[in-house]
């Protein structure tokens, strides 16, 4: 299905309505933007946030922070910290620092 296509979540939430009647997708107003790509650019295919407590790492992001285009993204990161061989979740936390200017 189209909704299962890579990037479909990003497209659904970031492809906004055209700015004016007759406008094209090229000048659409985004609803939200991906904080990771705002800071780092393109996403590497092997970048992943699910690790299954170290037993089942998978490529591809399933965790996102999306923000209004009105906010400046200062930092976007994936926290891969492991404390004493234990993870707080089966997903690596995604963090972002946003500033309203």
C-alpha positions, 0 to 999 in steps of 0.5 A: 500500500502507498502508506507503507512506502518508505517515507510515507509518514514523513510525506503525509505530515510534511507535505502541506497544502499549496500556499495559494490556489493553483500552487504546485507541490514545489511551493507547498507550505509544510505542516511539519518538518523532520528535525533530523533532516533539518540538522543532518540532511539526508537520512542514511538507510542504516540509521535506525531507532529500534534495537529490541533490547540489543537483540533485534536492531533494524535499519530505518527510523520508526521514531521521529520528532516533527516540528513547526517550520516556525521553530529553529532546530538547533540539535537532533540526535539519537541517544544510544546510551546503555547503562550497565548493559540495560536500555530503558526501552526497546527504542533509542530515544530521539531528542531535539532542541528547538528554539522559537525566534 
